[in-house]
Amino acid sequence: MLRFILPMLMSLACLPAMSDTPPTLQLLNYESPHHHQLSLTSDDWQWLRNKRELVLGTAQQNLPPLEMVNETKEYEGVTADYIGLLADALGVKISVRAYDTREQVFNALARGEIDLMGSVTQDEARPRQLLLSQSYLVNRPTLVARLGDSPSLKGGLQGRRLAISQDTISLLVAQAMYPLARIETYGSADAAMAAVAFGDADVLLSDAVSAQFLISRNYSDYLRIIYSGPASISGFAFAVSPDNRQLQHSLDAALRAIHKEQDISIRNRWGDRLLLSMEKTSLTPEEQRWIEKNPVVRIGIHRYLPPMSYFDADGNYLGITADLLAMLEAKTGLTFEITPLPSFKDLNDAVHEGRVQMVADRSRTPERETYLQFTRPYLVGPYMLITRDAADAPKSLEDMAGKTLLIGSGHALVALLRQRYPQIRIKEVQTNFEALSLLRDHKADAAVQAEIAVSFNLPRIKADQLKVRSALNLPLLNESFAVRRDQLELFSIIDKSLRSISPDAITELNNRWRSKAAVAPPSWRDYRTTLYLAGAASIVLLLIALAWGYAMRRQVSQRERAEHALNDQLRFMDALINGTPNPIYVRDRDRRLVICNDSYLKTMGTDRQSVLGSNLEQLAVPEAGLFATDFQSILDGGPPLLIDRTVHIRGQQMQIYHWMLPYRDAQGEILGIIGGWLDISERQQLLNELTQAKNDADKANRAKTTFLATMSHEIRTPMSAVIGMLELALKRADQGQLDRPSIEVAYSSALGLLELIGDILDIARIESGRLSLSPERANLRDLVESVFRVFDGLARQKGLRLELDLDSSASGDVLVDPLRFKQILSNLVSNAIKFTERGSVQIRLQAERDDPQTLPLQLTVRDTGIGIEPEDQQLLFQPFSQVPGQHQNARSGTGLGLVICRTLCEMMGGQLSLQSQPGVGTLARVQLQLSRLEPLPDTPAPVVQDSLPPATRAALHILVVDDSQANRQLLCEQLRFLDYSLSQAQNGAEAYKLWLRETFDVVITDCNMPVMNGYELTRQIRLAEQIQGRPPAQILGFTANVQPEEQQRCLDAGMNGCIFKPIALPELDRRLRQLQALPRTQLKSTSQRFDIQQLDHLTGGNPDSIQRVLKGLQQSNQQDLKQIRERLASADSKGVAELAHRIHGAARIIQAKALIDECEYLEKACREGANADQIKAALTRLEQAMLGLDRDLLQALESD
């Protein structure tokens, strides 16, 4: 008995152990084995022969497409294909054991129950210390999102729900990649993908192969890959225990021996074909820079072109082109901004208008190639002829003569079809769906569409009514991307990326959409009995409802129509009246207001309830009586009123265009008045302004005419004296007589003419904004007294007393333009003497001593002349204007003097005003505020001789250069008269040759000449002086251009100064004697930071005075430098501004331009509230400028 019981007990004890043994799976390998030569040692081969069988562990929970267990307990997938190849190469048998979870597989490997496991990543092997073979499949992190959803990757998916599978991506890896995302873990890749597809998560993070496989198999209508990152270093590999390095070595050798074609075959089999096409395109550096500058590309697509391009009910962009654009985004890094348009014509317009850079789904035509470049086609196929499923339907295009053929608007075949088949009536439609609908409804005879569009669209129309009749003998469909011809880099990037996608991948992409036909709905035959019963009941109820409804409808239909018509009429009238922007009103025969619009209420300043029903006499308008008269005239049968009138509404005067007309009933009786008005106040104002502008223009034109006539008289008068007196002098010279009086009269007239031209030039400068001042040290008392002396004799000739009253406070030197100051005073005194017949003219100068830095002064010229009317005083300050009236001969002139004087006063920061009373006299007042200057050290007054002895003058050898024979001869005669030695040349090139052969002390050159002008001549001479070491010559420009900038232009060219034509003998003698008085070492250097000739002018050319002034300037400059360094350590902006102002005044004395600029900049910075750093930087620049000036001052002192 025990013999039987004991075995039974032992068997029962073994049952739990047998139940824990993992089931064995059948290896399903789709890849044909190849016999490979492996680089293994004899020990490795011996180990494999002893082993004979390798046990592979896997989890029954699938890891598609890497490892999957089907219903027949077969093990398949990417890893299965590779392990099959390895088993054949190593000569061993593979046994596959299936565990419940992947964690159990790792534990089994650790216990030694299995030899290896597949699909292991470095992140899984590292914590378990497992050995990995070389990878057989790259592990590329990939993001998946729903169709139509494009989450931004720049923010690291912040706040987005990120789904991961615990078997593919570890939580730590996901957190490291996207720390800002909300990570949700799922038990399998399929569960994680379903969560994203149906809205439980936003984005899926997975490996690329698994993502593409699951999307292609189950979720192509819901999901798409939005990002595929770079492959990781390890990828997917086989894992073995840490002590089994011999197996690791054997696996690596076998994996290395697998052919590349087999790798590609396995990857294509399990869904990696499209991913291969999503790898980054190899771009040139220029193309990469273009993408960085233009990351977003605007592309136009046809909104209704399934399955190529279309939008679903939720607004998601779908189709072949959509998937292809997603691939291009992954390959290039570009982002496509989709611009959907309803037709091909709209696409063409968008391209021509520049709204898009490229378009999709376009076929190549010669006309399109003129403005577009076409990429490699991505969709090729035949065109099909679709007709109704009828026996008499046309079978080809030849049967379509006289019939209607439907084709897309703007299609590439339209022109070809019209040319080949002119008998066919071609009708263009917007979409393929529209064409099929029209064809189904017997509104056309056939349609032409691409085969892929037909296979997609036909099932969505009643397919049993339409039929694909035949494939057409037409050029094949070649859909491409088309890029504007001005986008060369974009075309290169798109075309290169398309060419890197394999044809198999594009074919697979097209086939995916070919199979996405709509699922046919259930047939009514499936519910035949239920439908019959429901239909019968519905018919009974419908008949009852129809009978009752018909009776009720007859009663209310006419009433509704009348109400609708009335409501429409009322709405129309309301919109017509209230929508009009001008006031409109209606009054009945009793003058009561019946209707008015909103504009009427707004103009009258009231509301509708207050005015409706009011009488015309109640209208709050002073002109209501005129309205009543016009109203009654129209009621009595008069004509309609159309009139311009002035009215006063709410206290405001308005110019209106008023209209009133009668409205009548059916019998022609007048029922009332319709009226309104247009506000033409602005128009009337514009007309008045236009009239005034015309009058002003006519007046200005007359003033110009008067000025021209006056100028003609003013110029001809002195010219007549010049010509006449010179003619007499010539005649008498022929008789051996010297007619000095005639020459003096001609000379005086010429000077008057020159002064007249100067006034005209000043006016031209004023109008162009180029009139400038040249302030320098001057004594006010000397300036005023010199003018007084000039006009004292003229006043005595007219029997007038010229009085001078000088305030003692006005003594001392100031910074002023002496020439312009004397011009102002001379003009005022001249006018006073001209318009005063008896009495006196008084000049008075008053000043204040309150401010040690500035000198406020008031200069007045009072006369006892004829005076000026108040309304005429402002005319005197307009160019070419004179006061009309009596004494025209006395008032003859150009009418420019006071304009110039006022402008000069304003430029000096002052003002000029007039006070006049007819018959009493005129007071002209000039108010200025000038800068005081420190007095110069007392020096003996230089002795300036009227002339130098001839021997002294002959010491200068002068070169005269002028292309004008007359001017050159005149200047030479003047120099000979002054006993100077000279040579002459007629252009710069000839003068330069003379200068190279001879030595000249002074060169006087015209500035503008042919061949070589004076500026270029000066630069050539200065360059030669530096190269040859010759002492610098004095060069003076000689020009008729008296503009201030001309002198600066001469100095910039390297000249020592500029004299202006014509020049009198005394002035020419004075300038040359100044040059003689200067030592040769004081010749101006282009590197000096100040104008030493300015000192020469201020000191009268005395060398001792120049020496003392230079020494004083250098000492003052040292003190200012010390104060600047103190200010650099403080933040006293007010003190800095005062210091800069003081330095600025001293710098202007010697024309130190660089120092002047820095002072002005620093003063402006302090005045505008610049910060401490900006003021410190300006102080530093000012210090550098003063250091440079200090060096130049020392150099000038040493050279003296």
Residue, then its C-alpha position, 0 to 999 in steps of 0.5 A: m500500500l505504501r508503495f502506491i501512496l509514496p509516489m503519489l505524495m511525491s507527485l503532488a509535492c512537485l505540482p507547485a514547482m511545475s506550475d512556477t516554471p515559465p512557459t516556453l515560446q516558439l521563436l518566430n524569425y522572419e529574416s532568412p539566415h545567412h552564413h557569416q564568418l565570425s571572428l571567434t577564438s577556438d575557446d569561444w567555439q568550444w564554449l558554444r559547442n558545449k553550451r549547445e542551447l541559449v535560453l532567452g527570457t522575455a515578458q508576456q507583457n508585449l514590448p511592440p515591436l521589439e518583443m511580442v507574444n502572439e495568441t499561438k504562443e510565438y515569440e516575434g518582433v525586432t529582437a526575435d529576428y536578430i536572435g534568429l540570425l545570431a543563433d544561426a551564426l553561432g550554431v546554437k539553439i534558442s529556447v525562449r521562456a516567457y515570464d509575467t513581467r519584465e522585472q521577473v526576466f531581470n531576476a531570472l537572469a540574475r539567478g542564472e535561469i536564462d542566459l540572456m534577454g533582449s531589448v535592454t537599454q543602458d539605463e536598465a543595465r547599469p543599476r543591475q550591473l549587467l553586461l550589454s552586447q553592442s546595440y542592434l537598434v538605435n534608441r531614439p527618444t520621440l514625442v507623440a501628440r494628437l493630430g492638430d495639437s502642436p505643443s511648444l517644445k521651447g518651454g520644456l513642455q511646462g505644465r503638460r501631461l507627459a505619458i511614459s511606459q514603464d517598460t520603455i522610458s524610466l521615470l528618472v530619464a523622463q524627469a531629466m529630459y522634461p523636468l517641468a512636465r507633469i509625468e504620468t506612468y502607464g503599464s505599457a506603451d499601448a496604454a500610454m499611447a491610448a491615453v494621449a490619443f483620447g485626451d487623458a494625456d497631452v504628449l507621449l515620450s517613447d522610443a521611435v520604433s515603438a511609437q511609429f509601430l503603434i501609430s501605424r497599426n492602431y492610431s494613425d487617425y489620432l496621433r502623429i510624431i512631432y519630434s524625434g531626437p538624436a539616437s542615444i549612445s547605447g540603443f537596444a542590446f542583449a543583456v547577459s550576467p556580469d560573469n558571462r563575458q564569453l557570451q557577450h564577446s560571441l554576441d558582439a562578433a555575431l552582431r558585427a557580422i550581420h549585413k547592413e541590408q539585413d538591418i534595413s530589412i528588419r527595421n523596415r519590416w517593423g515600422d522604422r521605414l518612416l523614421l529613417s526618413m525623419e533623420k536630420t538632413s545634411l545642410t550646408p552652413e549657409e542653409q543652416r544660417w538661413i534656417e536660424k534667421n527664418p525659422v518659420v516658413r509660410i506655406g499655402i495649401h488647398r483647404y479642400l483637397p483630400p487626401m492630400s490636404y484637408f481639415d477635419a471637423d475639429g479643424n485639424y490639418l490632415g492628409i499626405t501633405a500634412d504628414l510630409l510637412a511634419m517629416l520635413e519639420a523633423k528633418t530641417g528644424l523649420t516650422f511651417e505656418i499653414t495658410p489654407l486657401p479655398s482654391f488654386k487661384d487663391l494659391n496663385d494670388a497668395v504667391h504673387e502678393g508675397r503672402v506665402q513663400m511656398v505652396a503645396d500640391r502643385s503640378r509643374t507647368p511652363e507658366r508656373e515655372t516662370y515664378l515658382q521652382f518645383t521640388r522632386p514630386y512626392l505623389v505620382g499617379p494617373y488621372m481618372l474619368i468618373t461618370r455616372d453608372a449608366a449605360d450611356a455614360p461616356k467612356s473616354l474624353e473622345d465621347m465627351a464632345g458637346k458635354t460638360l466635364l468638371i475639373g478643379s479651378g486652376h488645375a494644371l490640365v485645364a489649358l491642355l484639355r481646352q487645346r486637345y478637346p475644344q468641343i468639350r464644355i469644361k467647367e471649373v469647380q472649387t473642390n473634388f467633392e463639389a465635382l462628384s456631387l454635381l456629377r451625381d446630381h446630373k449637372a455634368d457628364a463627367a469629371v477628371q480627378a487623380e486616382i488617389a483622390v478618387s479612391f479616397n473621395l468616391p466612398r464618401i459620395k454615393a458610390d453606387q451612382l458613380k463609377v470610375r470609367s477609365a484611366l485617361n491618356l494625359p500627363l501623370l499627376n506629379e504633385s510637388f512643393a513649389v517655392r517662390r523663385d526669390q527663395l533660393e535657400l528655402f528651395s534648396i533645403i526643401d528639395k534636398s530634404l525630400r530627396s533624402i526620403s526614400p521612395d519606399a517611405i513616400t509610397e508607404l505614406n501615400n498608401r496609409w492615406r489610400s486606405k483611410a476610406a470612410v467606414a460604410p454605415p449600416s444598411w437599412r435592410d438590417y432594420r427593415t421590420t423596425l423601420y416599417l413600423a416606425g414609418a407607418a406610425s410616422i406617416v399617420l402622424l404626419l398626415i394629421a399634422l399636415a392637415w392641421g398645419y395647412a389650415m392654420r397656415r392659410q390663416v396666418s400666411q398673408r398676415e405674416r407676409a404683410e407684417h414682414a413687408l412692413n417691418d422690412q420697410l420700416r427697417f429700411m426707412d430707419a437705416l436710410i434716415n438714421g444712417t445718413p450722417n447729415p441732418i434730415y427732418v420731415r414736417d407735415r402741412d401744419r409745420r409739426l416735426v414728424i420725423c428726424n434722424d440722429s444727426y438732426l438731434k445731435t446738431m440741435g442738441t436735443d432728444r427725440q421726445s422733446v422735438l417730435g410734434s414741435n412747431l416750426e416757430q418753436l425751433a431755437v434758431p434765429e433764422a426760423g423766420l426764413f425757414a417758415t417763409d421758405f416752407q410756406s413757399i413750397l407748400d404754395g406750389g413753389p419749386p424745391l429749395l436748394i440754397d447756401r445760407t448762414v445759420h446760428i445753432r446753439g450759439q455757433q455760426m454755421q455755413i449750410y447747404h439747405w434743401m427742402l422739397p415737398y412729399r405728396d400722396a397718391q393723388g399728388e397732394i402735398l402732405g408736408i416737407i422733407g428737408g435737411w442740410l449739409d454743413i459746409s463750414e469747413r468747405q467755406q473756411l477752406l475757400n476763404e483760406l484759399t482766397q487769402a492764400k491767393n491774395d498773399a501769393d499775389k502780394a508776394n509776387r508783386a513784392k518780388t516784382t517791386f524788389l526786382a525793379t528796385m534792385s534794377h534801379e539800385i544796381r543801375t544807379p551806381m553802375s551808371a556812375v562807375i561806367g560813366m566816370l571810368e569812361l571820362a577817366l579813360k577819355r581824359a587819360d588819352q589827353g594826358q590828364l589824371d581825372r582823380p575825382s571821376i575815379e573816386v566817384a566810380y570807386s565810391s559807387a562800386l563800394g556802394l554796389l558791393e554793400l548792396i550785394g552783401d545785403i542780398l547775400d545776407i538775405a539769401r543766407i537767412e532764408s537758407g539758415r546759413l547766416s553765421l557769426s564769428p565772435e571775437r574780443a572787441n571793445l563796445r565803445d570803440l565799435v560804437e564810436s567808429v560807426f559814429r565817426v562814419f555817419d557824423g559827416l553825412a548827418r552834417q551834410k543834411g543839417l542834422r545833429l548826430e549825438l552819442d551817449l555812452d554809458s561808462s558801464a559799457s567799457g571793457d572787452v566783450l565776446v561779439d562779432p564786431l562786423r555784424f554788430k557794426q552792421i546792425l548799428s550802421n543800418l539803424v543810423s543810416n535809416a534814421i538819417k535817411f528818413t529825418e529831414r530836420g532835428s537830430v539823431q541820437i545813439r545811446l549805449q547803456a549797460e549793467r554791471d551786476d553780473p561779472q560774467t555777462l554784460p546786458l546792454q541796450l543800444t538805442v537809435r532815436d530820430t526826429g523823422i517822419g515816423i511810421e504808422p503802427e500797421d506798417q511797422q511789421l511790414l518793415f521786418q519782411p524781406f523786400s517790403q517798404v512802407p508805401g506813401q510819400h517820400q518815395n525817393a527818400r525811402s528808396g532801397t532794397g527793403l532788406g536792412l531791418v530784416i537782416c538786423r533783426t535776424l542778426c540780433e536774434m542770432m546774438g541772443g537778443q532782440l530788435s524792436l521799433q517804437s514810432q509815431p508819425g510826425v514825431g520820430t522813431l526809436a529803434r532798440v537793440q537788447l543784447q547780453l554779451s559775455r565779458l572778457e578778462p582784460l589783456p595784460d598791459t602791453p605797449a601798443p604796437v607801432v603799426q606803420d601805414s606802409l613799409p619801406p620798399a626794401t622791406r616789402a621786397a623781402l616777400h616773394i609771392l606766387v599768384v595763382d588764378d585762372s581769370q586773366a583779369n583777376r590775376q592781372l589786377l592782383c599782380e598790379q596791386l602787388r607791384f604797386l606795393d613793391y612786392s616780388l611776384s610770379q604768376a600761374q593760371n592754374g594749380a598744376e602750373a603753380y605747383k611746378l613753379w613752387l617746386r623750382e623756386t622758393f616762395d614766401v607767400v602763395i595767393t591762390d584762387c580756390n576754384m580753377p580747372v586742372m587743379n584747384g586751390y585746395e588740391l594745390t595746398r594739399q600738394i604743397r603741404l605734402a611736399e613740405q613734409i617730404q622735402g623738409r622745406p619750411p612751410a609757406q604762407i598760403l592764402g585763399f583768394t575767392a569771391n565766395v564770402q560764405p563763412e564756411e568757405q574760410q573753414r574749407c580753406l583752413d581744412a585744406g591747409m591754408n593759413g587764411c582766406i581773403f575775399k574778392p574784391i580786396a582793397l589795397p590797404e586791406l591787402d597791404r595789411r594782410l601781407r604786413q601781418l605775414q611779414a611781422l610773424p616769425r617763420t616759426q609761427l607759420k600755422s601747422t595743421s596739427q595745432r589745436f588753436d588759430i594763432q592768426q586769431l591772436d595776431h588779429l587781437t594783438g595787432g600783429n605785435p610779437d611781444s603781445i602775442q608772447r604775453v597772451l600765449k603765456g597767460l593762456q598757458q597759465s590759465n589752462q594749467q589752472d583749469l586743468k587742476q580744477i577739472r581733476e578736482r571735479l572728476a572726484s566730485a558730482d557737482s554738476k552745477g560747478v562742472a557746468e560753470l567751469a565748462h562755460r568759463i573755459h568755453g569763453a577762453a577757447r573761443i578767443i583763440q578758436a580752439k575748435a576741439l576744446i569748444d566742442e567738448c565744452e559745449y557737449l559738457e554744458k549740454a550734458c549738465r543742462e539735460g541732467a545726464n547721469a554721473d558716469q556720462i558727466k565723468a566721461a565728458l570731463t575726461r574728454l575735456e581734460q584730454a582736449m586741454l592737455g593737447l591745447d597745453r602742449d600746443l601752447l608750450q610749443a608756440l612759446e618755445s618756437d617764439 
